Amino acid sequence: MSLLTFLPFIVLIGAMFLMTRSAKKKQQAAAQMRDNMHPGTGVRTIGGMYATVKELHDETVLLEVAPGVYAVYAKNAIGAVLSDEEYNQIVHGDEPDEELPAVPDDASSLTEAAEEAPEEKPEGKIDLGKKADGGDEAADAASGEPKDAAPSGKADAADKTEQADAADKAEKGADAKADGEK
C-alpha cells in the first residue's frame, strides 16, 4: 500500500484536530471570562438580558435583573462580562465620555448650504431630467401631441368609459320600451 491511499485519512484527522483545538480554545476563553465575574459586575446573558451579578456559586450565579428582582442562572448562560462603562451606557443610557458629532433633527441644515451656493452644471454632462416649466418642447413636438392634450392612455380610458356609459343608457332605454309595450 502506498502513502497516497492514506492521504485522505491523514487530512481528515488533521482537520478534526484543528477544529477541536479551536473549539477548546473558545471554551477556555469563555470559562476564564466567567471566572472574572465578581459581585457588582454587569453581564449579558446568552438570551440577551442585561443584569448585575449579586452572588457567585460553583455552577450558578444570582443576577439582579431589575431593582429588587433576582434570578438564578447557570454560569454557562452568561454570554459576556461587560465593563462598568459599557454596562452603564447600555442599561442606564449614560453618555460616553467622548463627544460625538451632533446630528441635526431635521434636514434643513443639510439643504441650506445647497440653497446658498448657485447650482453649477459641469461641462460635458447632459441633463436628462424634465424641466420644471412644463416639459421639453422638443419631445412634445416629436411625439406629435399638443401640449395640453391628455396622454393617450388616459384618453383611451376616458373614451372607453363614455362608451360603456352610453351602452348602459341604451340598454336601460330598450328595457324600458320593452316593459312599456307589454
C-alpha positions in Angstrom: 0.0 0.0 0.0 1.2 3.4 -0.8 1.1 6.7 1.1 -1.4 8.2 -1.3 -4.1 5.8 -0.2 -3.8 7.0 3.4 -3.5 10.7 2.4 -7.3 11.5 2.6 -7.5 9.9 6.1 -4.5 11.9 7.3 -6.0 15.1 6.0 -9.4 14.3 7.7 -7.7 13.6 11.0 -5.7 16.8 10.8 -8.9 18.8 10.1 -10.7 17.2 13.0 -7.7 18.0 15.3 -7.7 21.7 14.2 -11.5 22.1 14.7 -11.4 20.5 18.2 -8.4 22.6 19.2 -10.2 25.8 18.1 -13.4 24.9 19.9 -11.4 24.0 23.1 -9.7 27.5 23.0 -13.1 29.2 22.7 -14.4 27.2 25.7 -11.3 28.1 27.8 -11.7 31.8 26.9 -15.4 31.7 27.9 -14.6 29.9 31.2 -11.9 32.5 32.0 -14.3 35.3 31.3 -16.9 33.8 33.6 -14.2 33.4 36.3 -13.5 37.2 36.1 -17.1 37.9 37.3 -17.5 39.3 40.8 -20.5 40.8 42.7 -21.4 44.2 41.1 -20.2 43.2 37.6 -22.6 43.9 34.7 -23.3 40.9 32.4 -25.3 40.0 29.3 -26.8 36.5 29.2 -26.9 34.3 26.2 -30.6 35.3 25.8 -29.6 39.0 25.6 -30.7 40.1 29.0 -28.6 42.6 30.9 -28.2 42.1 34.7 -25.9 42.8 37.6 -24.1 39.9 39.4 -25.1 39.7 43.1 -23.7 36.3 44.2 -21.4 33.7 42.7 -21.7 29.9 43.5 -19.9 26.9 42.0 -22.2 26.3 39.0 -24.7 29.2 39.3 -24.8 32.9 39.6 -27.5 35.1 41.2 -28.3 38.1 39.0 -30.3 41.2 39.7 -32.3 41.7 36.5 -34.3 44.7 37.8 -34.2 46.6 41.0 -35.2 44.1 43.7 -35.8 41.3 41.2 -33.3 38.4 41.4 -32.9 35.3 39.2 -30.6 32.3 39.4 -28.7 31.4 36.2 -26.2 28.8 35.3 -22.7 30.2 34.8 -22.8 28.8 31.3 -25.7 31.1 30.5 -23.5 34.2 30.8 -22.7 35.4 27.3 -20.4 38.4 28.1 -19.0 40.1 31.1 -19.2 43.9 30.4 -17.0 46.7 31.7 -18.7 49.2 34.0 -18.7 51.9 31.4 -20.3 49.7 28.7 -22.9 48.3 31.1 -23.9 51.8 32.3 -24.1 53.1 28.7 -26.4 50.2 27.6 -28.6 49.8 30.7 -28.8 53.3 32.1 -28.2 55.3 28.9 -25.2 57.1 30.3 -23.4 59.2 27.7 -19.9 58.1 26.6 -17.0 60.3 27.7 -16.0 61.3 24.2 -18.2 63.8 22.3 -19.9 62.6 19.2 -20.7 64.9 16.4 -24.2 66.5 16.7 -26.8 65.2 14.2 -29.5 67.7 13.3 -33.1 66.8 14.0 -34.2 67.8 10.5 -32.6 68.1 7.1 -32.8 71.9 6.9 -29.1 72.4 7.8 -28.2 70.0 5.1 -30.2 71.8 2.4 -29.2 75.4 3.5 -25.7 75.1 2.0 -27.2 73.8 -1.3 -29.6 76.7 -1.5 -26.9 79.4 -0.8 -24.5 78.1 -3.4 -25.6 78.6 -7.0 -26.1 75.4 -8.9 -23.3 74.9 -11.4 -23.6 72.3 -14.2 -20.4 70.6 -15.0 -19.4 70.8 -18.6 -19.6 67.6 -20.6 -22.6 66.2 -18.7 -26.1 66.1 -20.1 -29.1 66.9 -18.0 -31.7 64.2 -18.7 -34.2 65.5 -16.2 -37.5 67.1 -17.0 -37.6 70.9 -16.9 -39.7 72.5 -14.2 -41.5 74.8 -16.6 -43.8 72.1 -18.1 -41.6 69.8 -20.0 -39.4 69.7 -23.1 -41.0 71.3 -26.2 -38.7 69.3 -28.5 -40.1 66.0 -27.0 -43.7 67.2 -27.3 -43.1 68.3 -31.0 -41.5 64.9 -31.8 -44.4 62.9 -30.3 -47.0 64.9 -32.4 -49.2 65.6 -29.4 -50.3 69.1 -28.5 -49.1 70.4 -25.1 -52.5 70.5 -23.4 -53.7 67.1 -24.7 -54.1 64.2 -22.2 -51.7 61.3 -22.6 -53.1 58.7 -25.0 -53.5 56.0 -22.2 -55.8 58.4 -20.2 -57.7 59.5 -23.3 -58.4 55.8 -24.3 -59.6 55.0 -20.8 -61.9 58.0 -20.8 -63.3 57.1 -24.3 -64.0 53.5 -23.1 -65.8 54.8 -20.0 -68.0 57.1 -22.1 -68.8 54.2 -24.5 -69.7 51.9 -21.6 -72.0 54.6 -20.1 -73.7 55.2 -23.4 -74.2 51.4 -23.9 -75.8 51.1 -20.4 -78.2 54.0 -21.1 -79.2 52.5 -24.4 -79.8 49.1 -22.7 -81.9 50.7 -20.0 -83.9 52.6 -22.6 -84.5 49.4 -24.6 -85.6 47.6 -21.4 -88.0 50.5 -20.5 -89.5 50.3 -24.0 -89.9 46.6 -23.7 -91.7 46.9 -20.4 -93.9 49.7 -21.7 -95.0 47.7 -24.8 -96.4 44.8 -22.8 
